[in-house]
Every structure is written in structure tokens, then in C-alpha cells.
Amino acid sequence: MAEDPTAGRPFIFAIDPGLTAGVCLIQRDNLTKLYSDELKWKEAARYMALVFGEFKTELDVVCEAFRITPQTAKNSAGAAATAIEQIGQVRLMCLQYGVSDGDSLPLQTPGDAQDFSNGDKLRALGWWHKGGKGHANMALRHAALRLLRTGCRDRTLLGLDSEQPTEKTS
């Protein structure tokens, strides 16, 4: 497997693409959530340009993978096209701003991100995004999984600092 050119960079920028996109920016060294939101696709495009322009090669970018199946094509053709277009936009920005070659954009499945990070873990990290329809929290789940896959072994991220039930003594 080829070395990941963006692993270890100080900021993780994660995107859950779609008509309403989830975006988040995480500071890697102290796991601080700097920003999370749900944005309509045009607002998301503007925000991505702002983040890429500001942070450039300090970014480790991760995006949700999106596959068009016969069912997604029936259910949400417009949303599916927008998600695919946003992934292309992210690839282009990675190339334009020197983040990566555009080909090496890490893509994660929604299932992998959800399996690794539930709401309790996001709350324990102080990352839970209130409001919206879950897109921002999905972007945060992708950021958490990216941290794990690039070597972060923080106890809260790994789910090791949750409160354990204690035995009652009489």
C-alpha cells in the first residue's frame, strides 16, 4: 500500500457530500472541533474554497464515498449527482491547493464511519453537532475514523474512557 501523503497533517477536513453537505474541521493534536455545520451545496462549495485557501497543505482531507445504485438513482437522482460532483470538487481543490494529487483522496463508506463512531463517542469527544439532519455528525464520524486510520490512539476516540459500571458494595 502506498504511503498516505496527508496523514499526520495538523487539520482534518471531512465532508459528507450532498444537496445538504456535512462539513467539519478538526485540529488533530488536541482533537478540538473547530467547526461543523450542514450547508446547502452552494454554501458548502464556498466554505470548502475558504478552508482550502486558508489551510492549504496543512489539511488532511477525507470524504464520504458515494455509490450510485439503481435504488439511489430512483430515490434521489438530483442528490446523487450533487454528491458525485462535490467529490469531484474536493478532488480538484486538493490538486489546486497542493493538498494531494487528487487521486489519493481518502474515501470512506457511511457504514464504516457509523460503525466506528456513534453519538456517544461524538459527545465524549465534545464533537456532537446539534441541529440539522445528521450530515454534520456524519462528517464528524468520518473525521474520527480518519484519525483512527492515520494512527491516533486517543482513549476517548477508541471508546476506552467511557464510564464503566461499578460494583455496588454494601
N, C-alpha and C positions, 0 to 999 in steps of 0.2 A: 504494500500500500504506500502511495506517495505521501511525503510529509505535507502536513496541512500548513500552508503559508500564513494563515491568520490566527492560528491557535496561540493563545497567550497574550494577545493584544489587550490593552487596558479597558476597552469598552466593548460590550456585546450589544449589537443592534439586531433585534429579532422582529420578523414580520409575519403576520398571519394574513395572507393576501385575500382580497375580495372586494365586492362593492362597498362593504364596510370593512376596513382593514384594522387589524390589531397591530399596534407597534409598541415597542418598549426599548429603553436604553438602560443598560445595567453597567455599573462600574465593577470590574472584575475583582480588584484587590480586596474590597470590603463588602462585596455583594450588595451594594446600595442600588436601589431602584431610583434612577434619576428621572425617568419619565415613563408613563404608559398611557395609552389612550386608544379609543376607537374613532377612526376618521373615515369619512366618505372618501372614495378613491381619489378625487382631485386633491383634497386636503392631504391625504396620505402621500401623494406624489410630491407635493410642495414640502412636506415635512421631511421626507426622505432626502430630497435635494439639500435641505438645510443641514441635516445631520451629516450627510456625506461631505458637504462643503466644509463644515466645521471640524470634523474629526478625522477625515481622510484615512490615512494608513494606520490610525490608532484603533480602527474598527475591526472587530471580528463579527461578521455578518452571517446570520442564519435565517432561513426562510422555510415556511411550511411547504412541503411538496404538494402538488395538486395534480390529480389524475382525472381526466375526463373519461367517464364510463358512459355506456348507453343511458344509465339511470340519471347521472348528473346532467347529461345533455338534455334529457326530457324535463327534469325538475327546474333547472336554472341555467339555461344557455347563456344568458347575459352575464350572470355572476361568474360562471365558469370561464368565460372568455376574459373577463376583467382580472380574475386571479392569475391566469396564464400570462396576461400582458404585464401585470405587476411583477411577476417573477422575472420576466424579460427586462423590465425597467431596473430591477435590483441588479441583475447581471451586468447591464450596461453601466450603471453607476459604479459598480465595483471596478470595472475596467477603466472608466473615465477618471476616477479619483485615485487609482493606484492601489486600491484595497486588495484586489486579486486579479487574476487573468480573466475573470468572468466565468470560466469553465469550472472552477473549483468551488463554486458557491455551495455550502453545505445545505442540503435539503433534508427535512425530517418529516416523517409521516405524522399525521394528527394522533394516531393511536400510540406511537412510541412516546410522544410528549405527554399525552394524558396518562399513560401507564406509569411514567416516572414521577409526574408532579400532579398531585391532587390539590384541591382547595386548601386543605390543612397545611400542606407543605408551603404553598404560596403565602399563607397567613403567617406561618412560623418564620419565614424569611422576611416578613414585612412588605411583601410584594403585592398582596391581594388588591386588585383593581375593582373599586365599587362602581356599579352602574354599567350600562351598556348590555350587550347581548353575549358576552363571553369572549369576544375577539381579542381584547387586550389581555385577558388572562391566558388565552391560548398562546399569544406571543410570549408572555412571561414563562409559560411552560416550555416553550421552545428554547428560551434563553437558559433556563435551568438545565435542560438536557444537554445543551451545548457546553455549559460549564462542566458537567459530568464527563462528557466525551472528550474534553480537552484537558482533563486531569485534575479538576477541582475536587477536593475531598473534604470539604467543609461538612461538619457533623450535621448541621441543620439541613443542608442541601441533601445529604444522604438519608435524612429522616432518623438520625440517631439521637437527636436532642428532644424528641417528643416526650411528654410526661409519661412515665411508666406507672402503672398502678402499684401501690404499695400494699403490703400485707398489713391487715389490722392486727394489733396486739392488744390483749386485754390485761 
